[in-house]
Amino acid sequence: MRNKFTGVGGTRYRPVRKVKVVFSGLRFAVRHDFAVAYKLVVSVVLVAGAAALQQWVDFVVILLATGLVLTAELLNSALEALCDHVETGHHEQIGIVKDVAAAAVGISIIVWVATITFECVRLVSVL
Ligand SMILES: Nc1ncnc2c1ncn2[C@@H]1O[C@H](COP(=O)(O)OP(=O)(O)OP(=O)(O)O)[C@@H](O)[C@H]1O
């Protein structure tokens, strides 16, 4: 795959490979990171509930909150893995990088929990 910034590598665009890479990364995260796995399961259950009740606005709201929290979790995990790879010992800058990434996750979790709580109450009231 050609690197857009350095210009190194092949020029062929391979969408199927891209999709495979996405699922490979997601599978790895779900298997090794409980924080990703349980959020995905809870969200899928609620999204299915919203779809079954034909509550399409709720469906989209849950999807957006889930997309936000999973994106933050996955980027945080990737960044943590990179940090631990380049620095095995204690380093102040590494600590700051991890704290900032964790703050992004924290904010997204607040949004996700608020959304999930609100949507649970709303969907139960629609039943
Ligand atoms: N190499 C390091 N140098 C300095 N501080 C670090 C280092 N590694 C971790 N820390 C500090 O410890 C905190 C927790 O780091 P850690 O990598 O254990 O993440 P975590 O939140 O426990 O991750 P997870 O639970 O997702 O595995 C960081 O936010 C940072 O403040």
The ligand as a MOL file (V3000), in Angstrom:
LIG
                    3D

  0  0  0     0  0            999 V3000
M  V30 BEGIN CTAB
M  V30 COUNTS 31 33 0 0 0
M  V30 BEGIN ATOM
M  V30 1 N 5.7860 4.3480 30.1330 0
M  V30 2 C 5.1030 5.1840 30.9250 0
M  V30 3 N 5.6790 6.3090 31.3660 0
M  V30 4 C 5.0100 7.1580 32.1820 0
M  V30 5 N 3.7510 6.9870 32.5970 0
M  V30 6 C 3.1030 5.8910 32.1750 0
M  V30 7 C 3.7450 4.9310 31.3310 0
M  V30 8 N 2.8670 3.9270 31.0910 0
M  V30 9 C 1.7470 4.2610 31.7400 0
M  V30 10 N 1.8590 5.4270 32.3750 0
M  V30 11 C 0.8370 6.1090 33.2090 0
M  V30 12 O -0.0890 5.1310 33.6750 0
M  V30 13 C -1.4020 5.4020 33.1420 0
M  V30 14 C -2.0550 4.1020 32.7710 0
M  V30 15 O -1.3180 3.5230 31.7090 0
M  V30 16 P -1.6380 2.1300 31.1040 0
M  V30 17 O -0.8420 1.9000 29.8930 0
M  V30 18 O -1.5330 1.0990 32.1800 0
M  V30 19 O -3.1190 2.3560 30.6720 0
M  V30 20 P -4.4840 1.7750 31.2070 0
M  V30 21 O -5.4120 2.9240 31.2900 0
M  V30 22 O -4.2800 0.9370 32.4150 0
M  V30 23 O -4.7940 0.9110 29.9470 0
M  V30 24 P -5.7090 -0.2960 29.7050 0
M  V30 25 O -6.5490 -0.5060 30.9350 0
M  V30 26 O -6.4900 0.1510 28.5130 0
M  V30 27 O -4.7410 -1.3870 29.4190 0
M  V30 28 C -1.1750 6.3350 31.9490 0
M  V30 29 O -2.3050 7.1330 31.6880 0
M  V30 30 C 0.0360 7.1260 32.4000 0
M  V30 31 O -0.3470 8.1810 33.2410 0
M  V30 END ATOM
M  V30 BEGIN BOND
M  V30 1 1 1 2
M  V30 2 1 2 3
M  V30 3 2 2 7
M  V30 4 2 3 4
M  V30 5 1 4 5
M  V30 6 2 5 6
M  V30 7 1 6 7
M  V30 8 1 6 10
M  V30 9 1 7 8
M  V30 10 2 8 9
M  V30 11 1 9 10
M  V30 12 1 10 11
M  V30 13 1 11 12
M  V30 14 1 11 30
M  V30 15 1 12 13
M  V30 16 1 13 14
M  V30 17 1 13 28
M  V30 18 1 14 15
M  V30 19 1 15 16
M  V30 20 2 16 17
M  V30 21 1 16 18
M  V30 22 1 16 19
M  V30 23 1 19 20
M  V30 24 2 20 21
M  V30 25 1 20 22
M  V30 26 1 20 23
M  V30 27 1 23 24
M  V30 28 2 24 25
M  V30 29 1 24 26
M  V30 30 1 24 27
M  V30 31 1 28 29
M  V30 32 1 28 30
M  V30 33 1 30 31
M  V30 END BOND
M  V30 END CTAB
M  END
